[in-house]
Amino acid sequence: GVMESFLGTALAGAVFCLFGGQPLIILSSTGPILIFEKLLYEFSINNDIDYMEIRLWIGLHSCLQCLILVATDASYIIKYMTRFTEEGFSSLISFIFISDALKKMMSIFNYYPINRDFKPEYITSYRCDCQAPDQ
């Protein structure tokens, strides 16, 4: 999950800073990675798939793709990436964060609905007595 990703990044970053000799490098998960982890975890829970196993296969697949890209010297493709691509992806990430926040607000609203029959004149009519519990 997201919290585990933060913890793993913090530990890996601390070890890297200690042994890598470059203490000023900041290693952290980005927004797309955290959203991917969250959605993947929800997907695995909803479909009764082991999260760690599917995460392993995704990691192996990513490793294979990276090896193929390095072997074919495909880094020249980066010149075709424009600012429009980056801004579109950033917009998608922002939309996902905003929609997630709205979903949580709606669930809180459903759990604690607004009392439309609230009458302020009845506020002082309640009594509170402390009584010992029955044995």
DSSP file with accessible surface (Angstrom, degrees, kcal/mol):
  #  RESIDUE AA STRUCTURE BP1 BP2  ACC     N-H-->O    O-->H-N    N-H-->O    O-->H-N    TCO  KAPPA ALPHA  PHI   PSI    X-CA   Y-CA   Z-CA
    1    1 A G     >        0   0   22      0, 0.0     4,-1.9     0, 0.0     5,-0.1   0.000 360.0 360.0 360.0-173.7    0.0    0.0    0.0
    2    2 A V  H  >  +     0   0   44      2,-0.2     4,-2.3     1,-0.2     5,-0.2   0.928 360.0  48.7 -67.4 -44.8    0.9    3.7    0.1
    3    3 A M  H  > S+     0   0  135      1,-0.2     4,-2.4     2,-0.2    -1,-0.2   0.900 111.6  50.3 -65.5 -38.1    2.1    3.7    3.7
    4    4 A E  H  > S+     0   0  125      2,-0.2     4,-2.9     1,-0.2    -1,-0.2   0.876 108.7  53.0 -65.7 -35.7    4.3    0.6    3.0
    5    5 A S  H  X S+     0   0   24     -4,-1.9     4,-2.5     2,-0.2    -2,-0.2   0.915 109.2  48.8 -65.5 -41.5    5.7    2.4   -0.1
    6    6 A F  H  X S+     0   0   99     -4,-2.3     4,-2.4     2,-0.2    -2,-0.2   0.932 113.8  46.4 -61.3 -45.8    6.6    5.4    2.0
    7    7 A L  H  X S+     0   0  110     -4,-2.4     4,-2.5     2,-0.2     5,-0.2   0.932 113.3  48.1 -64.8 -44.6    8.3    3.2    4.7
    8    8 A G  H  X S+     0   0   37     -4,-2.9     4,-2.7     1,-0.2     5,-0.2   0.903 112.4  49.3 -62.9 -39.9   10.2    1.2    2.1
    9    9 A T  H  X S+     0   0   31     -4,-2.5     4,-2.7    -5,-0.2    -1,-0.2   0.906 110.7  50.5 -65.5 -40.3   11.3    4.3    0.3
   10   10 A A  H  X S+     0   0   60     -4,-2.4     4,-2.3     2,-0.2    -2,-0.2   0.935 113.9  44.0 -64.2 -44.6   12.5    5.9    3.6
   11   11 A L  H  X S+     0   0  107     -4,-2.5     4,-2.4     2,-0.2     5,-0.2   0.935 115.9  46.7 -66.7 -44.5   14.5    2.8    4.5
   12   12 A A  H  X S+     0   0   58     -4,-2.7     4,-2.6    -5,-0.2    -2,-0.2   0.900 112.9  50.5 -65.0 -38.7   16.0    2.3    1.0
   13   13 A G  H  X S+     0   0   12     -4,-2.7     4,-2.6    -5,-0.2    -1,-0.2   0.900 109.7  50.0 -65.2 -39.2   16.8    6.0    0.9
   14   14 A A  H  X S+     0   0   52     -4,-2.3     4,-2.1     2,-0.2    -2,-0.2   0.932 113.2  45.7 -65.5 -43.7   18.6    5.9    4.3
   15   15 A V  H  X S+     0   0   80     -4,-2.4     4,-2.5     1,-0.2     5,-0.4   0.926 113.4  50.3 -65.1 -41.1   20.6    2.9    3.3
   16   16 A F  H  X S+     0   0   80     -4,-2.6     4,-2.7     1,-0.2     6,-0.5   0.912 111.0  48.7 -63.3 -42.3   21.5    4.5   -0.1
   17   17 A C  H  X S+     0   0   37     -4,-2.6     4,-0.6     1,-0.2    -1,-0.2   0.876 113.7  47.2 -66.1 -36.4   22.6    7.7    1.6
   18   18 A L  H  < S+     0   0  136     -4,-2.1    -2,-0.2    -5,-0.2    -1,-0.2   0.925 127.7  23.1 -70.7 -43.9   24.7    5.9    4.1
   19   19 A F  H  < S+     0   0  171     -4,-2.5    -2,-0.2    -5,-0.2    -3,-0.2   0.634 115.5  63.0-101.0 -15.4   26.5    3.6    1.6
   20   20 A G  H  < S-     0   0   37     -4,-2.7    -3,-0.2    -5,-0.4    -1,-0.1   0.652  92.0-133.2 -86.4 -16.5   26.2    5.5   -1.7
   21   21 A G  S  < S+     0   0   62     -4,-0.6    -4,-0.1    -5,-0.3    -3,-0.1   0.676  79.7 100.4  74.1  16.2   28.2    8.5   -0.6
   22   22 A Q    >   +     0   0   98     -6,-0.5     3,-1.3    -5,-0.1    -1,-0.1  -0.661  39.1 167.0-131.9  76.9   25.5   10.9   -2.0
   23   23 A P  T 3   +     0   0   93      0, 0.0    -6,-0.1     0, 0.0    -1,-0.1   0.647  69.3  64.5 -71.5 -12.0   23.5   12.1    1.0
   24   24 A L  T 3  S+     0   0  161     -7,-0.1     2,-0.4     2,-0.1    -7,-0.0   0.510  73.5 106.5 -91.4  -2.1   21.7   14.9   -0.9
   25   25 A I    <   -     0   0   68     -3,-1.3     2,-0.7   -12,-0.1    -8,-0.1  -0.624  62.3-146.8 -78.2 128.7   19.9   12.7   -3.3
   26   26 A I        -     0   0  150     -2,-0.4     2,-0.5     2,-0.0    -2,-0.1  -0.874  13.5-169.7-100.4 118.4   16.2   12.6   -2.5
   27   27 A L        +     0   0   76     -2,-0.7     2,-0.3   -18,-0.1   -14,-0.1  -0.923  23.6 141.2-106.7 124.8   14.5    9.2   -3.2
   28   28 A S        -     0   0   85     -2,-0.5     2,-0.2   -15,-0.0   -22,-0.1  -0.993  51.1 -97.1-157.1 161.5   10.8    9.1   -3.0
   29   29 A S        -     0   0   25     -2,-0.3     2,-0.2   -24,-0.1   -23,-0.0  -0.558  39.5-135.6 -78.9 145.4    7.7    7.7   -4.6
   30   30 A T     >  -     0   0   77     -2,-0.2     4,-2.3     1,-0.1     5,-0.2  -0.496  26.9 -98.4 -96.0 170.0    5.9    9.9   -7.0
   31   31 A G  H  > S+     0   0   23      1,-0.2     4,-2.6     2,-0.2     5,-0.3   0.911 121.0  51.4 -55.0 -47.3    2.1   10.5   -7.3
   32   32 A P  H  > S+     0   0   41      0, 0.0     4,-2.5     0, 0.0    -1,-0.2   0.902 109.8  50.3 -61.4 -37.2    1.6    8.1  -10.2
   33   33 A I  H  > S+     0   0   77      2,-0.2     4,-2.6     1,-0.2    -2,-0.2   0.932 111.8  47.3 -65.8 -43.8    3.4    5.3   -8.3
   34   34 A L  H  X S+     0   0   21     -4,-2.3     4,-2.3     2,-0.2    -1,-0.2   0.908 113.3  47.8 -65.7 -39.4    1.3    5.8   -5.2
   35   35 A I  H  X S+     0   0   12     -4,-2.6     4,-2.8    -5,-0.2     5,-0.3   0.918 111.4  51.4 -67.0 -40.8   -1.9    5.9   -7.1
   36   36 A F  H  X S+     0   0   83     -4,-2.5     4,-2.7    -5,-0.3     5,-0.2   0.931 110.4  48.7 -59.8 -44.7   -0.9    2.8   -9.0
   37   37 A E  H  X S+     0   0   10     -4,-2.6     4,-2.4     2,-0.2    -1,-0.2   0.918 112.8  48.1 -61.8 -43.6   -0.1    1.0   -5.7
   38   38 A K  H  X S+     0   0   52     -4,-2.3     4,-2.4     2,-0.2    -2,-0.2   0.944 115.1  43.8 -63.5 -47.7   -3.5    2.0   -4.2
   39   39 A L  H  X S+     0   0   81     -4,-2.8     4,-2.5     1,-0.2    -2,-0.2   0.886 113.3  51.7 -67.3 -37.1   -5.5    1.0   -7.3
   40   40 A L  H  X S+     0   0   16     -4,-2.7     4,-2.6    -5,-0.3    -1,-0.2   0.912 110.0  49.4 -65.5 -40.3   -3.5   -2.3   -7.6
   41   41 A Y  H  X S+     0   0  109     -4,-2.4     4,-2.3    -5,-0.2    -2,-0.2   0.936 112.4  47.1 -64.8 -44.6   -4.2   -3.1   -4.0
   42   42 A E  H  X S+     0   0   83     -4,-2.4     4,-2.6     1,-0.2    -2,-0.2   0.903 112.4  51.1 -62.6 -40.3   -7.9   -2.4   -4.3
   43   43 A F  H  X S+     0   0  102     -4,-2.5     4,-1.6     1,-0.2    -2,-0.2   0.917 110.6  47.9 -62.1 -43.6   -8.0   -4.5   -7.5
   44   44 A S  H  <>S+     0   0    1     -4,-2.6     5,-2.6     1,-0.2     4,-0.3   0.882 112.9  48.3 -68.6 -35.6   -6.3   -7.4   -5.8
   45   45 A I  H ><5S+     0   0   89     -4,-2.3     3,-1.0     1,-0.2    -2,-0.2   0.933 112.7  48.1 -67.3 -45.0   -8.6   -7.3   -2.8
   46   46 A N  H 3<5S+     0   0  123     -4,-2.6    -2,-0.2     1,-0.2    -1,-0.2   0.784 118.9  39.4 -67.8 -26.7  -11.8   -7.1   -5.1
   47   47 A N  T 3<5S-     0   0   83     -4,-1.6    -1,-0.2    -5,-0.2    -2,-0.2   0.224 109.0-115.9-109.9  14.1  -10.6  -10.0   -7.3
   48   48 A D  T < 5 +     0   0  154     -3,-1.0     2,-0.4    -4,-0.3    -3,-0.2   0.906  64.6 146.3  53.1  47.8   -9.2  -12.3   -4.5
   49   49 A I      < -     0   0   65     -5,-2.6     2,-0.4    -6,-0.1    -1,-0.2  -0.923  58.1-107.8-112.7 139.6   -5.6  -12.1   -6.0
   50   50 A D     >  -     0   0   94     -2,-0.4     4,-2.2     1,-0.2     5,-0.2  -0.539  26.1-150.6 -67.6 120.7   -2.6  -12.1   -3.8
   51   51 A Y  H  > S+     0   0   31     -2,-0.4     4,-2.3     1,-0.2     5,-0.2   0.906  92.7  49.8 -62.1 -44.9   -1.2   -8.5   -3.8
   52   52 A M  H  > S+     0   0  128      1,-0.2     4,-2.0     2,-0.2    -1,-0.2   0.878 110.7  50.8 -66.0 -35.1    2.4   -9.5   -3.3
   53   53 A E  H  > S+     0   0  106      2,-0.2     4,-2.1     1,-0.2    -1,-0.2   0.944 112.0  45.1 -68.5 -45.5    2.3  -12.1   -6.1
   54   54 A I  H  X S+     0   0   36     -4,-2.2     4,-2.1     1,-0.2    -2,-0.2   0.884 111.9  54.2 -67.0 -32.0    0.8   -9.7   -8.6
   55   55 A R  H  X S+     0   0   77     -4,-2.3     4,-2.2    -5,-0.2    -1,-0.2   0.890 106.6  52.3 -67.1 -36.9    3.3   -7.1   -7.5
   56   56 A L  H  X S+     0   0   99     -4,-2.0     4,-2.5     2,-0.2    -2,-0.2   0.936 109.9  47.5 -62.4 -46.7    6.2   -9.6   -8.1
   57   57 A W  H  X S+     0   0  155     -4,-2.1     4,-2.3     1,-0.2    -2,-0.2   0.871 111.2  51.1 -66.3 -35.4    5.0  -10.3  -11.7
   58   58 A I  H  X S+     0   0   43     -4,-2.1     4,-2.5     2,-0.2    -1,-0.2   0.919 110.7  49.5 -66.1 -41.2    4.6   -6.6  -12.4
   59   59 A G  H  X S+     0   0   32     -4,-2.2     4,-2.3     2,-0.2    -2,-0.2   0.910 111.5  48.0 -63.5 -42.0    8.2   -6.0  -11.2
   60   60 A L  H  X S+     0   0   87     -4,-2.5     4,-2.3     2,-0.2    -1,-0.2   0.904 111.8  50.2 -65.7 -39.0    9.5   -8.8  -13.3
   61   61 A H  H  X S+     0   0  104     -4,-2.3     4,-2.4     2,-0.2    -2,-0.2   0.918 111.1  48.7 -64.8 -42.8    7.7   -7.5  -16.3
   62   62 A S  H  X S+     0   0   53     -4,-2.5     4,-2.5     2,-0.2    -2,-0.2   0.898 110.0  52.4 -63.3 -39.8    9.0   -4.0  -15.7
   63   63 A C  H  X S+     0   0   70     -4,-2.3     4,-2.4     2,-0.2    -2,-0.2   0.924 109.4  49.1 -62.0 -43.7   12.5   -5.4  -15.4
   64   64 A L  H  X S+     0   0   98     -4,-2.3     4,-2.3     1,-0.2    -2,-0.2   0.924 111.2  49.5 -62.9 -43.7   12.2   -7.2  -18.7
   65   65 A Q  H  X S+     0   0  101     -4,-2.4     4,-2.6     1,-0.2    -1,-0.2   0.911 110.5  50.5 -62.6 -41.7   11.0   -4.1  -20.5
   66   66 A C  H  X S+     0   0   75     -4,-2.5     4,-2.4     1,-0.2     5,-0.2   0.913 109.9  50.3 -62.9 -41.7   13.9   -2.1  -19.0
   67   67 A L  H  X S+     0   0  111     -4,-2.4     4,-2.6     2,-0.2    -1,-0.2   0.908 111.4  48.2 -63.2 -40.8   16.4   -4.6  -20.2
   68   68 A I  H  X S+     0   0   90     -4,-2.3     4,-2.0     2,-0.2    -2,-0.2   0.926 111.7  49.9 -65.8 -42.1   14.9   -4.6  -23.7
   69   69 A L  H  <>S+     0   0   92     -4,-2.6     5,-2.4     1,-0.2     4,-0.3   0.902 114.0  45.1 -63.9 -39.2   14.9   -0.8  -23.8
   70   70 A V  H ><5S+     0   0  116     -4,-2.4     3,-1.0     3,-0.2    -2,-0.2   0.918 112.1  51.4 -70.0 -41.7   18.5   -0.7  -22.7
   71   71 A A  H 3<5S+     0   0   87     -4,-2.6    -2,-0.2     1,-0.2    -1,-0.2   0.846 115.4  41.4 -66.3 -31.5   19.6   -3.4  -25.1
   72   72 A T  T 3<5S-     0   0   88     -4,-2.0    -1,-0.2    -5,-0.2    -2,-0.2   0.388 106.7-124.6 -96.3   3.6   18.0   -1.6  -28.1
   73   73 A D  T X 5 +     0   0  111     -3,-1.0     3,-0.8    -4,-0.3    -3,-0.2   0.924  50.2 161.9  52.7  50.7   19.2    1.9  -27.1
   74   74 A A  G > < +     0   0   14     -5,-2.4     3,-1.7     1,-0.2     4,-0.2   0.343  40.9 101.7 -85.2  10.3   15.6    3.1  -27.1
   75   75 A S  G >   +     0   0   85     -6,-0.3     3,-1.4     1,-0.3    -1,-0.2   0.679  63.3  77.9 -70.1 -12.7   16.3    6.2  -25.0
   76   76 A Y  G X  S+     0   0  134     -3,-0.8     3,-1.3     1,-0.3    -1,-0.3   0.704  76.8  75.8 -67.4 -16.7   16.3    8.3  -28.2
   77   77 A I  G X  S+     0   0   75     -3,-1.7     3,-2.3     1,-0.3     4,-0.3   0.761  74.0  80.5 -66.0 -20.8   12.5    8.1  -28.0
   78   78 A I  G X  S+     0   0  123     -3,-1.4     3,-1.7     1,-0.3    -1,-0.3   0.779  77.1  70.2 -61.3 -23.4   12.5   10.7  -25.2
   79   79 A K  G <  S+     0   0  144     -3,-1.3    -1,-0.3     1,-0.3    -2,-0.2   0.730  92.6  58.8 -68.3 -16.5   12.9   13.5  -27.8
   80   80 A Y  G <  S+     0   0  152     -3,-2.3     2,-0.4    -4,-0.2    -1,-0.3   0.533  82.6 100.2 -88.2  -6.6    9.3   12.9  -28.9
   81   81 A M    <   -     0   0  110     -3,-1.7     2,-0.2    -4,-0.3    -3,-0.0  -0.669  57.9-169.4 -78.8 130.8    8.0   13.5  -25.4
   82   82 A T     >  -     0   0   79     -2,-0.4     4,-1.4     1,-0.1     3,-0.3  -0.648  38.7-103.9-114.3 174.0    6.6   17.0  -25.2
   83   83 A R  H  > S+     0   0  181      1,-0.2     4,-2.8    -2,-0.2     5,-0.2   0.830 118.8  64.6 -65.7 -30.2    5.4   19.2  -22.4
   84   84 A F  H  > S+     0   0  162      1,-0.2     4,-2.4     2,-0.2    -1,-0.2   0.907 100.0  50.9 -59.8 -41.0    1.9   18.5  -23.5
   85   85 A T  H  > S+     0   0   68     -3,-0.3     4,-2.1     2,-0.2    -1,-0.2   0.934 111.9  47.0 -62.1 -44.4    2.4   14.8  -22.6
   86   86 A E  H  X S+     0   0  133     -4,-1.4     4,-2.4     1,-0.2    -2,-0.2   0.917 113.3  47.8 -65.0 -43.1    3.7   15.7  -19.1
   87   87 A E  H  X S+     0   0   90     -4,-2.8     4,-2.2     2,-0.2    -1,-0.2   0.873 110.4  52.1 -68.7 -36.0    0.8   18.2  -18.4
   88   88 A G  H  X S+     0   0   37     -4,-2.4     4,-2.0    -5,-0.2    -1,-0.2   0.923 111.5  46.6 -64.5 -41.9   -1.8   15.7  -19.6
   89   89 A F  H  X S+     0   0  105     -4,-2.1     4,-2.3     2,-0.2    -2,-0.2   0.913 111.3  51.7 -67.2 -39.5   -0.4   13.1  -17.3
   90   90 A S  H  X S+     0   0   58     -4,-2.4     4,-2.5     1,-0.2    -2,-0.2   0.887 108.2  52.5 -64.0 -37.5   -0.3   15.6  -14.4
   91   91 A S  H  X S+     0   0   78     -4,-2.2     4,-2.6     2,-0.2    -1,-0.2   0.898 108.1  50.9 -63.8 -41.2   -3.9   16.5  -15.0
   92   92 A L  H  X S+     0   0   87     -4,-2.0     4,-2.3     2,-0.2    -2,-0.2   0.933 110.6  48.3 -61.8 -44.4   -4.9   12.8  -14.8
   93   93 A I  H  X S+     0   0   21     -4,-2.3     4,-2.4     1,-0.2    -2,-0.2   0.926 111.8  49.8 -62.8 -43.6   -3.1   12.4  -11.5
   94   94 A S  H  X S+     0   0   64     -4,-2.5     4,-2.6     1,-0.2     5,-0.2   0.919 109.8  51.2 -61.8 -42.5   -4.7   15.6  -10.1
   95   95 A F  H  X S+     0   0  136     -4,-2.6     4,-2.8     1,-0.2     5,-0.2   0.910 109.4  50.3 -62.5 -40.1   -8.1   14.3  -11.2
   96   96 A I  H  X S+     0   0   44     -4,-2.3     4,-2.2     2,-0.2    -2,-0.2   0.934 111.8  47.2 -65.6 -43.1   -7.6   11.0   -9.5
   97   97 A F  H  X S+     0   0  101     -4,-2.4     4,-2.1     2,-0.2    -2,-0.2   0.926 114.5  47.0 -63.6 -42.4   -6.5   12.6   -6.2
   98   98 A I  H  X S+     0   0  102     -4,-2.6     4,-2.4     2,-0.2    -2,-0.2   0.930 112.6  48.3 -66.9 -43.5   -9.5   15.0   -6.3
   99   99 A S  H  X S+     0   0   30     -4,-2.8     4,-2.3    -5,-0.2    -1,-0.2   0.896 110.5  52.1 -66.0 -35.5  -12.0   12.3   -7.1
  100  100 A D  H  X S+     0   0   31     -4,-2.2     4,-2.1    -5,-0.2    -1,-0.2   0.919 110.0  48.7 -64.6 -41.9  -10.6   10.1   -4.3
  101  101 A A  H  X S+     0   0   52     -4,-2.1     4,-2.3     1,-0.2    -2,-0.2   0.909 111.1  50.2 -64.5 -40.5  -11.0   13.0   -1.9
  102  102 A L  H  X S+     0   0   93     -4,-2.4     4,-2.4     2,-0.2    -1,-0.2   0.888 108.2  53.1 -65.7 -38.1  -14.6   13.6   -3.0
  103  103 A K  H  X S+     0   0  142     -4,-2.3     4,-2.1     2,-0.2    -1,-0.2   0.917 110.0  48.0 -61.6 -42.4  -15.4    9.9   -2.6
  104  104 A K  H  X S+     0   0  123     -4,-2.1     4,-2.1     2,-0.2    -2,-0.2   0.904 110.9  51.0 -66.5 -38.9  -14.1   10.0    1.0
  105  105 A M  H  X S+     0   0  118     -4,-2.3     4,-2.4     1,-0.2    -2,-0.2   0.910 110.3  49.5 -64.2 -39.8  -16.1   13.2    1.7
  106  106 A M  H  X S+     0   0  105     -4,-2.4     4,-2.4     2,-0.2    -1,-0.2   0.882 109.1  51.8 -67.8 -36.3  -19.3   11.5    0.4
  107  107 A S  H  X S+     0   0   68     -4,-2.1     4,-1.9     2,-0.2    -1,-0.2   0.900 110.7  48.4 -67.4 -36.5  -18.7    8.4    2.5
  108  108 A I  H  X S+     0   0  101     -4,-2.1     4,-2.7     2,-0.2    -2,-0.2   0.915 110.9  51.3 -66.3 -40.2  -18.3   10.6    5.6
  109  109 A F  H  < S+     0   0   83     -4,-2.4    -2,-0.2     1,-0.2    -1,-0.2   0.891 110.8  48.1 -63.6 -37.9  -21.5   12.5    4.6
  110  110 A N  H  < S+     0   0  116     -4,-2.4    -1,-0.2     1,-0.2    -2,-0.2   0.849 114.2  46.3 -70.6 -32.8  -23.4    9.2    4.2
  111  111 A Y  H  < S+     0   0  171     -4,-1.9    -2,-0.2     1,-0.3    -1,-0.2   0.860 125.5  30.5 -76.7 -36.7  -22.1    8.0    7.6
  112  112 A Y  S  < S-     0   0  158     -4,-2.7    -1,-0.3    -5,-0.2    -2,-0.1  -0.713  87.3-169.3-121.0  79.2  -22.9   11.3    9.4
  113  113 A P        -     0   0   93      0, 0.0     2,-0.3     0, 0.0    -3,-0.1  -0.242  30.5 -97.6 -70.2 159.7  -25.9   12.7    7.5
  114  114 A I        -     0   0  109     -5,-0.1     2,-1.1     1,-0.1     3,-0.1  -0.597  31.2-130.4 -76.5 131.8  -27.2   16.2    8.1
  115  115 A N    >   -     0   0  104     -2,-0.3     3,-1.0     1,-0.2    -1,-0.1  -0.712  25.8-178.3 -85.2 103.3  -30.1   16.3   10.5
  116  116 A R  T 3  S+     0   0  203     -2,-1.1    -1,-0.2     1,-0.3    -2,-0.0   0.702  77.5  60.4 -78.1 -19.3  -32.6   18.4    8.7
  117  117 A D  T 3  S+     0   0  126     -3,-0.1    -1,-0.3     2,-0.1     2,-0.2   0.135  74.4 140.7 -92.5  20.9  -35.1   18.3   11.6
  118  118 A F    <   -     0   0  121     -3,-1.0    -4,-0.0     1,-0.0     0, 0.0  -0.459  33.3-166.8 -69.6 129.4  -32.7   20.0   13.9
  119  119 A K    >   -     0   0   89     -2,-0.2     3,-1.7     1,-0.1     4,-0.2  -0.957  11.9-157.7-120.3 112.7  -34.4   22.5   16.2
  120  120 A P  G >  S+     0   0   82      0, 0.0     3,-1.5     0, 0.0     4,-0.4   0.788  89.0  67.3 -63.1 -24.4  -32.0   24.8   18.1
  121  121 A E  G 3  S+     0   0  125      1,-0.3     3,-0.3     2,-0.1     4,-0.1   0.705  94.9  58.3 -70.1 -16.2  -34.5   25.6   20.8
  122  122 A Y  G X  S+     0   0  123     -3,-1.7     3,-0.9     1,-0.2    -1,-0.3   0.453  79.3  91.8 -89.6  -0.7  -34.3   22.0   22.0
  123  123 A I  G X  S+     0   0   95     -3,-1.5     3,-0.8     1,-0.2    -1,-0.2   0.932  89.7  41.7 -61.5 -43.7  -30.5   22.2   22.7
  124  124 A T  G 3  S+     0   0  131     -4,-0.4    -1,-0.2    -3,-0.3    -2,-0.1   0.482  96.8  79.2 -86.4   2.5  -30.9   23.2   26.3
  125  125 A S  G <  S+     0   0   81     -3,-0.9    -1,-0.2    -4,-0.1     2,-0.2   0.486  72.9  97.0 -89.3  -0.5  -33.7   20.8   27.1
  126  126 A Y    <   -     0   0  182     -3,-0.8     2,-0.4    -4,-0.2    -3,-0.0  -0.595  59.3-151.9 -89.0 151.0  -31.5   17.7   27.4
  127  127 A R        -     0   0  201     -2,-0.2     2,-0.5     2,-0.0    -2,-0.0  -0.931   3.8-159.3-118.9 147.8  -30.2   16.4   30.8
  128  128 A C        +     0   0  116     -2,-0.4     2,-0.4     2,-0.0    -2,-0.0  -0.973  14.3 177.7-128.0 114.5  -27.0   14.5   31.4
  129  129 A D        -     0   0   89     -2,-0.5     2,-0.6     2,-0.0    -2,-0.0  -0.958  23.0-139.9-118.0 134.5  -26.9   12.5   34.6
  130  130 A C        +     0   0  133     -2,-0.4     2,-0.4     0, 0.0    -2,-0.0  -0.836  30.1 175.8 -91.4 123.8  -23.9   10.3   35.7
  131  131 A Q        -     0   0  164     -2,-0.6     3,-0.1     3,-0.0    -2,-0.0  -0.960  33.6-108.8-129.7 148.4  -25.1    7.1   37.2
  132  132 A A        -     0   0   85     -2,-0.4     3,-0.1     1,-0.1     2,-0.0  -0.415  45.2-103.2 -70.3 145.6  -23.3    4.0   38.4
  133  133 A P        -     0   0  106      0, 0.0     2,-0.2     0, 0.0    -1,-0.1  -0.352  38.1-101.2 -70.2 151.8  -23.7    1.0   36.1
  134  134 A D              0   0  162      1,-0.1    -3,-0.0    -3,-0.1     0, 0.0  -0.515 360.0 360.0 -72.0 140.0  -26.0   -1.8   37.2
  135  135 A Q              0   0  225     -2,-0.2    -1,-0.1    -3,-0.1    -3,-0.0  -0.674 360.0 360.0 -88.7 360.0  -24.2   -4.8   38.7
